[in-house]
Amino acid sequence: MFSRKSTNTKISDPLFDLIHSMSRSEKRYFNIHTQPIRNNKGKIPDYYILFEILDKMKIYDKDNAEQKLLQKVGKEAFSNFTVKKNELYDALMKSLRNYSFKQTRKSADYIKVLIRDANFLFKRGLFKDAERHVKEARKLAEKCGDTLSLIEISRFEREYILTTRSRNANKKLEKIHKEGIILFDKLKEEEEIRRDYDLIAATRAQNSKLTNEKDIKEFRSKFSHLFEIYKNQNLSILSKRYLINALIQYHYLLEENEPYLQKALSIIDWWEDNEIWLNQSSHLYIAALSNLLTGYGRLRKYDEYLYVLKKIEKIKPNNQYEEAMRFHRLMINRQVYFLNKGLIEEVCNLSIAIEKGIKNHKLNEGVQIVLIYNVIVAFFVSKRYNECIRWVNLYNPFKKMGVSRIDIQFAQVLKLIAIYELEELDSLEKNIISTEKYFKNQILLSRHALEFIVLRAIKKLGKVVPKEQNKIIKELRATTNDLPMKAKRRLGFDEIDLWLTSKVEEKTIIQLLQERNKKKTLNK
């Protein structure tokens, strides 16, 4: 199965990383446009042979790649491995730019292409063609509110007027200078709002929420001016985007769920009103839709999930990074929707696509953990214990994790319960010993943590007759019911509570979930 080693390999070489970031269609495009190229001996370029070697490698090995290239091209033709790598890198970048050109024409990136081409034509004395490109660039930049590009365009226009000795040069230059002052004011406004967004986002990266009263007071005081700016109707297009994003993170940190949802809806409107930026940065639009789902989730408005998920499904990824991002955002949010609607079988059915996706996409460890844990829970709840155990074993649970959160460790407790339910007592004893050792090595775990409480109970369950098992189950349920609210919010508590209740009341966990959902519907 997939392992932590393969997914956590550090980037060791820019060329290797570039090749493995390419989609199949991008590689096919490179193949089609490179193979016809022949050197003076009628052979395909050495850099294409190197491409095939590196493409087949799972982990970068410089010596192995160099040796294979040497064998293919021969000592006489082989000059320098670094030179061959640089040739391939340049060829790949040119191919990828050409491949994405059609998409670039629909995005804000095309402004830069037009400015670059205008400069090229201007230096060749083709002034009229250069002017045509600049006018098109200006029109596009004004449409999407790209202030920085408009400043660059105005500088080019000044040089053009002076070089071509344009009529009414004084009036034209005066107009450009006045516009320049306005543009620089807009750019300053954008940068100041962006600075605030960066500071809030940095806080968000370190904290899921602010709880300390002093921190909350200082945070509110520091960023209260953003709400006054929000009332301004004359903000530039990019200023609006930065400001709404800043307020989304602001409300998230303070757990202000209704305002968070409203801002999350506003940023979706912004993206859909500015298609040129959306085409340039589809991954940011996917992230915005995911934030919207978080807003609905916080308010338990799960019925709203479906239309947002459909929006994510319709997005056409521009590259493998966006494809991987779309995959994991879709899968995680589908899991959340199905789990909260009590559609456990649907979560189990997603497991095939998730297992395949984890193998095919370059997903970070944190994303993999969330996807895997949700599948483990689904199989546990539906009493498909063998599958639950298999999924717990899909990662190395006793290896120190690279992520700061260690919540996935609770999967080990679910695994022990699954083994107990399957009545595999020899396996249970062996796994209890290894799990106990693992938990003791976790610095962040208190001996009074839920993990240890359940572990001790399972240890007893494996050594007594059925009558005594019922007593232990009831004692464990009483103990968990008496835990403080903070402990009950821990990942895994709900699953344990459902399992214990199902044992005491002699109902399936799915029956209990259905009863819960009925109560929620009636309360609405």
N, C-alpha and C positions, 0 to 999 in steps of 0.2 A: 504494500500500500504506500501512500504518500508519506514521506517522513519529514521531520523538522529540518534535517540536514539539507535536503534539496531545496526547500523553500526559503531557507535563511542564508544561502550562500551570499557572501558580500560581493559587491561589484568589484571585479578584479581587473577588468580591462574595458575601456570605453567602446572599442570596436566590437568585442564579443557581446557586450550589453546592447549595443545598437542593433546588431543582427537578430538577437533574441527578443527584441521589442517589436520586430516587424511582423505584420500579419501575413497570412498565406498569399493574399492578393498582391501585397507589396513585394513579396519575394518573387512571385510569378512575374510581375512587371519588370523587376530587375533582371530576371533570367531572360525574358523575351528581348529586352533591349541591350543586353550585354553579350549574349552568345554570338550574334552576327559580327561583333567587333573582332577583327583578326590582326595579329601583329605581322611583321614583315616576313615571317616564316609560315604564315597561314594558320597559326595556332590561336586559340582563345587566350585572353590575357591571364597572366599568372594570378592577378588579384581575384579573378573569378574562381579559380581553383581554390584559392585560400578561403573564399566565401563558402564554398561547399564543405570544406574541412571544418570551419568554425560553426557552421549551421548544424552539423551533425553532432557536435560536442554538447554534452549535458553540463559539464563544468569546465571552465577555461583552464587549459594546460598549454602554456607557451611552448615548452620544449617539444611536446608531442606534436603540436600544430606546425612548428618550424621543421621538424623531422619529416612529417608527412608531405609538406610542400616541397621540400628538397628532393624527396623520392619522386614526386610527380613531375617536377620541371627539370631536374638534373642539375649537377654541379655547375655546368657551364652557363646555364641561363640564370642560376640563382645568384643574386647580388647581395641584398641585405633584407633581412626579415622585417625590420622596422619600416623600410621604404615600401615594401609590398603592403604592409598594413596601412600605411598612410594613403597609398594609391586606392586601396579598397574602401577606406573610410570616405575619401573624397567622392569616389564613384557612387557609393551608397547614398550620401547626402544629396548629390545631384539627382539621383534616381527618385529619392523620396520627395524632393521638392517638385519634380516634374509630375510624379504620381498624384500629389495632393493639390496641384495647381487649379484643377477644376473646382475643388471645394474652396480653395483660397479665394477665388473670385467672388464667392458669396459671403466672405467674412471680412472683418476689420483688418485682417492681415494683408488684404489686397492693396490697402493704402500704401503700405511700405513697398510693395512690389512696384506700384505706379511711380512712387518717388524715386526709387532706385533706377527704374528705366528712364525716367525724365532726366536724371543726372547723366546717365550714360549717353543719351541722345544729345544733350546740351554740350557735353565735352567733344562731341563729334561735329559740332556746328549745325546740327539739325534742330534749329530753334523752334520751328513751327510744330514739329512732332513732339518736342519736349514740352512745349506750352500745352498741347492737347492732353498729354499725360498728367500734367500738373492740375489742369482744370478738372479732370476726372477724379483725381486724388482729393482735391478740395471738396468737390461735391459729395463724395463718399464720407470724408472726414466730418463734414458739417452734419450729415445725416445721422451719424452715430456718435457725434459729440466727442471726437478724439482730439482733445485740446493740444496735446503734445505734437501730434502730426500736423495740426494746423499751424503751429508755431514754426515747425520745420518747413512747411510749404511756403509760409510768408517770407522766410529767409531766402528760399529759392527764387521766389517771385521778384524780390528786390534785386538779386543778382541778374536775373533775366532782363528786367527793365533797364538797368544800367548798361549791360553788355549789348543789347539790341538797340539802344538809344531810342527807346519807345517814345511816341508822342505823348505830350502831357505827363512827362515823367514825374515832375514835381507833385502834381495832384495825386497821381497813382501812389507814389511813395508816402505822401502824407496820409493817405487813406490806410495804407498798410501799417504805418507806424501807430496810428490811433487804434487800429484793430489789435495790434501787438500788445498794447497796454491792457486792453480788455482781456485778451487771451492769457496774459501772465497773471492777472488777478484771478481768473478762473482756475488756472493751474495751481496757484497758491491755495485757493479754497479746496480743491480736490486733494492736495497733499496734506492739508491740515486735518481733513475728515479721515483720510486714509491713515494718518498717524494714529488717530483715536481708535480707528477700527483695528489696527495692528496691535495696539496696547491691550484692547479688550480681548482680541483673539488669543494673544499670548497668555492672558490670565485664564481664559477658557481652556487652553491646552494643559494648564497645570491643575485646574480645579473643575470638577463636574458641577459644582455649585458653591456659592459663598454662604457660610453659616455663621461665622464670627460677626457679632454686631458691629464691632469697631471697623472691621474690613468692609462690611456692607455700607456703613455710613461714609467712609472715605471713598469708596467706589462710586456711590451715588453723587457725592459732592464733585468728584473729579470729572464725571461725564454728564452732569445734568444739563450742560449747555447744548448737548446734542438734540434735545427735545425742542429747543428754541430754533435751532437750525432746520429741524424737520418741518417747521411751519413755513419756511421760506419757499415760495412758489417759483423762484427764479434760479434754482440750483441747476448746475450743468447735469448732463445725462450720467456721467460717471460719478459725480458727487452724490447723486441720488442712490446709485448702487452701493457705494461705500457706506453711506449713511444708514441705509436700511439694513445692510449686513452687520454694521456695528450695533444697531439696536436689537437685532435678532440675538446676537451673542450676549448683549446686556441683559435682556429679559430672561435668557436661558440661565445665566449665572444666578439670577435672583429668584428663579423658579416662578416667574410671573407668566403663567401659562396662557392666559387669554391674550395679553399683548404680544407674547411670543408668536402665537398662531397668526394674529393679524399681520404682523410684520413678515412672517414667512409667506403668507398669501400675497403680500405686496411685492416681494422680490420675484415671485413667479410672474406676476403681471409685468414687472420691469423686463425680465428676460424675454417674455413673449411679445412685448412691444418693441424690443430691440433685437430683431432676428440676426442682424449682422454680427453682433457680439455673441449671440447664442451659437452661430455657426463657427465662430472662432474658438469658443471655450465651452464645448458641450459638457465637459466634465464638471464645470462649475454649475451648470443648469441641473445636472443630475444631483449634485450635492444640495442644491437649493430645494429640489423636490423631496429629497431625503429629509431635509430639515422640516419641511411641511408635514411629512408623515410623523416625525417626532412630535410636532405640535398637536396633531390629531391624537397620537398615542397618549400624550400626557393628559389629555382631556377625555381619554377613553372613547373617542369618536372613531371607532374602528370601521364603521360603515363607509367612512370617507376614503378609506385606503384604496379601494378598487379603482376609482377614476385617476388617482395619482399614479398608481402602479401602471396603468395603461399608458399614461404620458411617458413614463420611463421606458416602457417596452417599445414605444414608437421612435425613440431616439436612435439615429444611425451613428454608431461610433466611428470616429475618424481614424482611430488607431487601436492597437492592442491595449494600451493603458486605459482608454475610455471604455473599451469592450469589457475589460476585467472589472472596472469600476461599476459599470452598468450591471454586470452579472451579480456582483456581491451585494449591491444595494437592492436589486430586485429580490434576490434570494432571502436576505435577512429580513426585509420588510414583509415578504410573503409569509415567512415563518412567524413573524410577530402577529400578523393578521390572523393566520390560521390558529395559532396557539390561543390567542385571546377570544376567538370565536368558538373555541372548543372543537375545531375541526382537526383533530389529532392525526387522523389517517392521511389527510392532505399533506401534513408536515412530513410524515413518513414517506409519502410518495415523492416528495422533493429530494429525498436523500440520494437518489440515483444521479440526478442532474448536478447536485452539490458535489458528490464524490468525483464526478467527471470534471466539473469546473475547477476544483481545487488542483487537479492534476494538470489541466490545460492552461490555467491563468496564473499569473504571478501575483499571488495575494499575500499581504503581510500576515504575520503570525496572529495579530489581534483579530483580524477578520476571520481567519481560519478557525480560531478558538470559538468565536461567537456562532459561526455556522455549525460547527461540529457539536457544540454543547446543546444547541437547540434540537438537533437531530437526536442526540442521546436522550434528552427529556421526552421527546415524542415517542421513541421506542419504549422508554421506561413506563410512561403513562399508559400506553396501549398494551402493556404486558408482553411485548415482543423482546424478551430478555436476552436472547442470544444475539440479536441485532444490536441491542443496547451495549452489550459487552464488546462486540466487534468494533463499534464506533468509538468506545472509550480507548480501545487499543490502537486506534488509527494514528495516534501521536505518542511520543515517548513521555509518559506522565511523570516519570521520576527524574527527568533531566531538568536542570535549572532553566526556568523560562526567561526569554529575553524581554518579555513585556512586564510592566510594573504590576498589573493586576494578576492575582493568582486564583481568581474565582473558579477557573476551570477545574481546579483540584477537587471541587465538590462532585465532579463526575465520578471520581473514585468511590465515593460513598454510594452513589447510585449503582455503580458496578457491583459493589459488595452485596447490596440488597438484591440485585438481579441474580447473582450467584446463589444467594440464600433461597430465593424464590424457586430456583431451578433444583434446589436440594442437592447441590454439588458440594458436600461438606468438606471433602479433602481440598478442593480448589479454594473454598471459602477460607479455610484456616491459613493456607499459603498466602492468599491475597491480603488477609487481615494483617499478617506480619509485615509484608512489604509496604502496605498503605500506612500502617502505624508508624513505621520507620520514616516514611516520607513526610508525614504530617509533623513529626517531632523536629524535623530539620527545617520546617518553615517558620522563620523568625516572626512573621506577621501574625501567626496563629497563637491564640491563647489556649491554654489547656481546658478552658471553659467554653471554647468555641463550639458551634453547632456540629462541626465535623467530628470532634472528639466525643461529644455526647452520643451521637448516633453510632460512631465506631465502637464505643464501649458496649452499647446495647446489642449491636450485631454480634459482637464477640460472645456475649452471653447466649444469644439466640441459637448460635451454632453448637452449643454444648448441652442444651436441655431438651426435654420432651415437649410435645405440642401443648399440653396443658399449661406448662410453665412459660411457654413462649407467649401465650396470650397475656399473661400477667406482665411480662417484660414490655410487650407492645403498649399496654395501657399505662404503665409507669413512664415509658418514654414519651407518650403523648402528653401526659400530665406535665412532664418536665419541659417539653417544648412549648406548651401553652403558657407556662409561667415565665418564659424568656422575656427580657425587655423588648420593647418595640424596635429598637435599633437592630437587635439580633434577628428579629422576624423579617426585617427588610433585606436580609442577606440573600444572595443568590443561592437557590437550593432549598430554602425553607418551605416554599409553597409545595414543592414536589414531595418533601418529607411529610408535611402536614396532610397532603392528599393521600399518600400511601398509608399513613397511620390511621386516618379516618376510614379509609376503605377496609382496613383490617378489622377495626373495631365495629363498624356498622355493617360489615359484610356486603359492601357494594363495590363495583368497579370504580376506578378513578375517573373513567369517562362519564359514568353515571353521575358522579359527584360534580364534575365540571358542567354537565348539562343542567343540573339543579342550580348551580351558581349562576349560570347564564340566564336562566328563567327568572331568578330573583332580581338580577340586574335589570332585565327588561321590564319587570313589574315596577321596580323603583323609579324607572324613567317616567 
